[in-house]
């Protein structure tokens, strides 16, 4: 499947997911608005019944528009006559129960003699009743001498409780979307892994073909009768065979070493290692390109000497390979509190910012177009990070294109 097809599928999938989520949100909002209107209409009818009952109690006819709404959860009911709080509360509870409005409410009665609102109580659905004396949520209403106000503080929760079906369907849709998104991520990750493995196979095939071809040519020359009379030329071809054999062995060993580490998950053999001694020995193998500034006071650490030595050699080798001018590599150690820090700094080509997060990935090599001057499989930095992580240390990379890179390792002593 081509990249263009995959890109189109991803775009269509994202658009589909956004469309499904948007439609679900719109329908849930509409369902909530519908339930809110139903609640308001039912509350109007229930409170009108309360006003009618108060009128019947006081033998005063009530108008059909005794109820008015001042806010989404606050209603005013005109009674045109005084009413006892206990009786009013009983009427309210009975009427709400008859109309299936089982929710908390807070009510208050306006006293025309004292010209202020006297609050009755807060009544909960769990039989909780609390007296209320003052409340800014029950304002006075001018022009009506007798009325009571009622507020439903749990209106939103009551409405949401009647949207169980919508909530469950929304949760199911969200779950399907999450699974779909996760599947899409897995497919894309698998696609990327396939591409990386394909590039690795192509790369390793090319890398192995070069020494094999050289060995075949050298073997053909050495097998000829004329070479026996040319000892100097014979030695040169023997040297080529030896160098290419070592090169081939090194390439195969690097792949096998990573394969073993993946299977065995780095079974480290901890010993006391003098970091300064190890760095000095590693630098000696790459002279005259490496200089040392070893300032750490306590360089003795607990580490796997074999893997640590390979990691240091990989960093130095990369620094030399990715330098277009004369390599100048600086290895430093220092202490910062309880932390021992060692770093490898070079003057190489550097790494662009967009590659810093993935440069430690398996098989990854920074793209260089069609130019492949540097040989390798993209395993060096992956191996280094694996070793550092296995030791529970931290590695940081700072790099600027055209300036160079600094690999810094921090460990607590």
Secondary structure, DSSP 8 states (H G I E B T S, - for coil): --HHHHHHHHHHHHHHHHHHHHHHHHHHHHHHHHHHHHHHHHHHHHHHHHHHHHHHHHT----TT-EEEEETTEEEEE-SS---HHHHHHHHHHHHHHTT----EEEEEEETTTTEEEEEEEE-TTS-EEE----TTS---TT-SSEEEEE-TTHHHHHHHT-HHHHHHHHHHHHHHHHHHHHHHHHHHHHHHHHHHHHHHHHHHHHHHHHHHHHHHHHHHHTSSGGGG-HHHHHHHHHHHHHHHHHHHHHHHHHHHHHHHHHHT-----EEEEHHHHHHHHHHTTTTSEEEEE--S--EEEE-HHHHHHHHHHHHHHHHHT-SSS--EEEEEEEETTEEEEEEE--S----GGGTTTTTSTT-----TT---S---S-HHHHHHHHHHHTT-EEEEEEETTTEEEEEEEEE-
